[in-house]
Amino acid sequence: MNIIENKRFDEERALYGSREILVKDCAFDGPADGESAFKECSDVQVESCFFNLRYPFWHDHGLKIYLSEMTELCRAALWYSDHVEITDTKLHGIKALRECGEVAMRGCDIISPEFGWSVHGIKMEDCTAESEYFMMRSTDLHFRNVQMKGKYSFQYIENSVFENCQFDTKDAFWHAKNILVRNSTVKGEYLAWYCENVTFENCRIIGTQPLCYCKGLKLINCEMIDTDLAFERSEVEAVITTPVLSIKNPLSGRITVPAVGEIIRDIPDTKGEILVTGQ
């Protein structure tokens, strides 16, 4: 493996088409303001590097990035790449990950609007993220111990699992399909409208008007805090362990809850059963 160490690159396509290289303690920055440093590369390792220029990793195959920093100016950092590992790295540019496959991230700090669109097969562990429209239209996600803040996350995703996560996010999981969220906290308004086959297990759900217009929705031993107008026109099977402010017009299924402030039934064809165990 060729080793490139302690160098600065600012020209266009600085390492274009490279194979089997280790790039260590290098900076991609400078007055030439060149883009696409690692375009069309394969079997590349990047360690302790600084990225301040655009589009560094496009169409790459077999990429490992460690202990590195991508600044706010490093926009659209990874697109159309596969078999990627990113560890202990800052990704602070907009649209940092798009159209990629088989990505493993651990210990990363993400500040990136529109991160993770149309990504397939991403594993994320022990990461923090601030983003809007986070992971939209992605599939086969597996997140563990991820803290995320921002609006419109996980919309249109499919076939994914989230464990031990903390999400502070409005309009999350809209139109999501085949999702399991376990041992997690999800805070934010209008959670998971129009979703299909989504399960929340041992979760804390916080915020107004959650879980409306859903199909195949399940809640297993979940807390619901400050939740009102919940389950409107949803097909739902739910066991809730805390009082709910109000439940409105569940379409079908059964909701078991210790107490509910108000049950609203003003549409005749909404037949969901509400079993109040504390009354």
N, C-alpha and C positions, 0 to 999 in steps of 0.2 A: 504494500500500500504506500503510495506517495504521500509524504507529509509536507504540508504547507503551514508555516508557523511565523507568527509575529510580523505579519505584513498588512498593508493597507491597500484596499482596492476601491476605485471609484469609477472605473471605465465601464462602458456598456458590455454586458455579457462577459464579465471578467473571467469566469471559469466555465464557460459554456461547454456542454457536452463532456464534462470530466467523468472519469470512471475510477472507482476504487481509490479515493483520496480521503485523507484526514486533514481537516482545516482547523488549526488551533490558535487561539489568542490573536485572531485577526479582526480588522475593522473594515466594514463595507460602508464607506463614507468619504466625502471629499468633493472638491469643486467641479469635477467632471460630471457628477450627478448621474452616473450611469445606472441603468435598470437591469434586472434579470440576471443577477450574478451567477446563479447555478442552474440556469434553464437547461432542460434536456440532459440532466445528469443521472448517474446511477451509482449505487453503493458508495454513498457519501456519508462521512461522519464530520460533524461540526461541533467543536467544543470551545466554550468560553469566548464566543465571538460577539461582535457588536454590529447590528444592522440598522442603518439609518437611511437606506435607499429602497426604492420600490421593487416589488415583484421578485424577490430573490429566489424562490423555490417553485418554479412552474414546470410541470411535466417531468417530475423526478420520480425515480423508482428505487426504493431501498435507501431511506434517509434517516439518520439519527442526529438529533440536535440536543446538546446538553449545555446547561449552565450558561445560556446565552441571553441576549437582549435584543428585542425588535422594538424600536421606538415608534412613536406616533407617526413619524414620517415613513415608516416601513409599511406601507399599505399593501393589502392583497398579498400577503407574504407567501402563502402556500395554496396553490391552485393546481388541479388536475394531477395530483401526485398520489402515490400509493405505497403501502408498506413503510409507514413513517412512525418513528418514535421521537417524542419531544418530552424532555425531562428537565425540571428545575429551570424553566425558561420563562421570560416575560414576553408576552405577545400583546403589544399595545397599539398596533395599527389597525385601522378599519378593515373589515372583511378579511381577517387573517387566515381563514381556512374555508375553502370552497371546493366542491366537486372532487373531493379526495376519498380514498378508500383504505381500509385497514390501517387505522391510526390509533396509536396508544400514547396517552398523555398522562404524566404524573408530576405532581408538585409544581404545576405551572400557574402563573398569574396572568389572567386574560383581561384586558380592557380593550374591547374591540366590538363596535357596533356591527351588526349583520354578520356575526361570526358563525361559521359552521353550516352554511347553506348547502344542501344537497350532498352531504357527506354520508358515506355508507360504511358501517362497521367501525365505529370509534369507541374506544375504551378510555374513560377519563377517571382518574383517581386522585384524591387529595389536592384538588385544584380550586382556585377562586376565579370568578368571572363577573365582569360587568359588561352588559351588552343589551342591545335592542334587536328584536327578531332573532334571538339566539337559536341556532340549530334548525332553522326552518327547512321543512321538506327533507329531513334526513331520516335514515333508517338504521336499524340494528345498532342502537346506542346502548352502552352499558356504563352507567355512571355510579361511582361509589365515593362517598364523602366529598361531595362537590358543593360549594357555596356559590350561589348565583344571584345577582341582583340586576333587574332591568325589565322593561316591558316587552310583551308579545313573544315570549319564549316558547319553544317546542311546538310551534304551530305546524300542523300537517305532518308530524313525524309518525313513524310506524315501527312496530316490532322492537320495543325498547324496554329496558329495565333501569330503575333508579333506586339506589339503596343508601340509606343514611345520609341524605342530602338536605340542604337548607336552601329553599328557593323563595325569594322575595320578588314577585313578578306578577304584573297585571296581564290578564287575557292569556294565561298560559295554557298549553295543551289544547288549543282550539283545533277541532277536526283531527285530533290524534287518533290512531288506531292501534289496538293490540299492545297496550302499555301496562306495565306493573310499576307502581311506586310504593316502596316499602320502607317503614321506619324513618319517615322523612317529615319535614315541615314545609308546607306550601302556603305562603302568605300572599294575598293579592285579590283584587276584584275579578269577578266573572271567570272563575276557574273552569276550564275544560268544557266550554260549550261545544255542542255538536260533535263530541267525541264518540268513539265506538270501541267497545270491548276494552275499557280502561278500568283497572283495579287499583284502589288505594288500600293498603294493608298496614295497620298500626301507624297511621299517619295523624298529624295535626294539620287541619285545614282552617285557615283564617281568612275572613273577608266576605264581603257582600255578594249575593246572588251567584253562588257557585253551582256548577254541575247541572246546567239546563240543556234541554234538547239532546240528551245523551241516549245512546243505545248500548245495551249490554253493560251498564255501569255497575260496579260493585265497590262497596266500602266494607272493610272488615276491621272491626274494633278501632274505629277512628274517632278522634276528637274533632269537634267543629266549634270554633270560637268566633263570635261576632258574625255569624252566618245568618242571613235572612233571605227570604224569597228563594230558598234552595229547591233544587230538583224540578223546576218547572218543565213540564212535558218530557220528563226523562223516564226511560225504562231502567229501573234501579232495584237492586237488592242491597240493603245497607243495614249494618249494625253500628250504631253511633253510641258512644259512651258518655257524651256530655249533652246538656240541654242545647236546643237550637232555637234561635229567635223566631223564625217562621219557615214554614214549608208551604210551597205553592204548587198545586195542580200536578203532582207526580202522575205520569201517564199510566204506568203499570209497575208491578212488583210489590215489594214490601220494604218499609223503612221502620226499623226498630230503634227507639230513642227514649231516654229516661224522662225527658220533658220537652215540651215545645210551647213557645209563647203564643203562636197563632198558626192555625191551619187554614189555609185559603183554598176554597174549592168553589170556583165560579165558572168552570167549564165542565159541562156534563160528561164528556167522554174521557175525562182523566180519572182512572179507576185505581191508581196505586194505593195500596193499603198503608196506613200509618198506625203502628202499634206503640202506644205510649206506656212504657213499663212502670213509670213512677206514679201513675194516676189510678 
